[in-house]
Amino acid sequence: MININFENPVISEENILQITTSEIDNLYSILTETDQFNLFFVLLTTMDEYEKKDKIEAAAHVAYLLSYYLFVALTPPGSEQLALRYAEKAIEMNPVDIHKNWKKFVIDGN
C-alpha cells in the first residue's frame, strides 16, 4: 500500500521501489480530485529528491510512475508529451526493459 503524507511529500525509498502501476490506479480511484493532482506533485517531489541524492534506481522508478500516472490516470492536456518525457528520463537513469517497453506503449498512443 502506498503511504503518502501530503505534509511531507517525499515517499520513502523503500516504499517507492515497491509501488506498482496497479497501486497507482487504485490510489487514484479513491483520492479526491484535488489529491489526484497532489499525488502528481508528491511523485515529482520524490523524483527530485532522489535525483539530488543520486539514488538513481529510485528516481528512475518514480519517473516511470510519473509517466504512467500522466498517461493513464491523470491525462491532463499535454499528457502524451509529458509521459514520453518522463519515460525517456526513466530510461536515461535506468535502461531496464520495463521502462523501454513503457516508452513504446506511450509512443503508440492511447
N, C-alpha and C positions, 0 to 999 in steps of 0.2 A: 504494500500500500504506500502511496506517495504521502509523505509528510511535508506539508507546506505551511510555513509561518509567514504570513504577509508582512509581519513586523520585522522579520529577519529574512530577507528574500534570497538567501543562498541555500540551496538544497545540499545537504551533506554529500561528500564524495561517495561514501559507502551507499547511501540511498540513491544517488543519481545514477550510479552504474547499474543498479537493479531495475530501474524504471523501463518499462516496455511501452510500445505504442498502444497496446491494449489498455494499459493502465491510464495512459494519457486520454484515450477515448472515454473510459469510464469516469474519470475525474471531470472531464469537460461536460459530460451529460448531467452531472449533479451540481455543478457550480452555477452561481447566478451569472447573468450576462456580464456584470462588472468584473467578477472574479475570473471569468473566462479570459478577459483581456489582461487582468492582473497576472494570470498564470504565464502569459507570454513574457511579461516583463520579469517575472521571477526566473524563468528559464534563461532569458537574455542576461540578467544579472549574474546568474550562476555560471553561465559560459564565460562571461567576462572575468569573473573571479578566478576560475580555474586556468584560463589563459594567462593571467597575470602571474599565477603561481607555477606556471609551466607543468601543470597537471594535464598533459595533452590528451590522454585517453578519456578523462572525464570531460574535458572541454569539447572533444570531438563527438562524444556521445550526446552532449547537450545540443550541439549544432545539428546533429541528426534529428533529435527530438523537436527542436525548433522548426526545422524544415517540415517534418511530418505534421506538427501542430498547425503551422500556417497553411499547408496544402490540403489537409484532410479535415481538420476540426474547425479552425477559426475562419478560414477562407476570406480574409479581408481583400479589398481592392489591391491588386498587385501581388496576390499570394503566389502565383506561379513563379514570378521573377524572384521574389524573396525566398521562396522554398528552394529554388535552384541555387541561389547564392549560399544558403546555409548548408545545402547538400554538398556543394563544392568545398566549402570550408571544412566540413567533417572529413572529406576525402583528403584534403591537404594535410590535416592534422593526423589522420589515422586511416590509411587507404585499405580498409578491410572490405570484404565482399558486401556486407550488409549496406554499407554506405554507397558503394558503387552501384549496387542494384537499385537502391532507393533513387539515386540520381537518374538512372534510366527511366524509372517509373515517372518521375517528375517531368522529364523531357517528353515522355509520351502523352502527358496531359491527363486531366481527369474528366 
